[in-house]
Amino acid sequence: MATSVDLRQERANLLSRARELNEFAETEKRDLNAEELVSWDKFMADVEALEARIARQEKLERTPASDPELAAFTARQLLETSHNP
């Protein structure tokens, strides 16, 4: 499972790629072409989806380890992982 740090890094990479598209078009003194715009829209949609995942993951990471439901879930995950290499 990806940590919130992993997800934030992925988000940063997507934002960097979207910025690169913008900067490339700006250096050529033009707007994004149709293909670039599709890519930019995809990057930004992925960023929005990651923001939701980050929020959920951070909530899980803040959940106390002493939470019995979390402990049971973690134990099930470990068992499933060890039986499915």
Summary of the structure (lengths in Angstrom):
residues: 85
radius of gyration: 18.9
end to end distance: 14.9
largest distance: 58.2
contacts: 191
relative contact order: 0.12
helix: 81%
strand: 0%
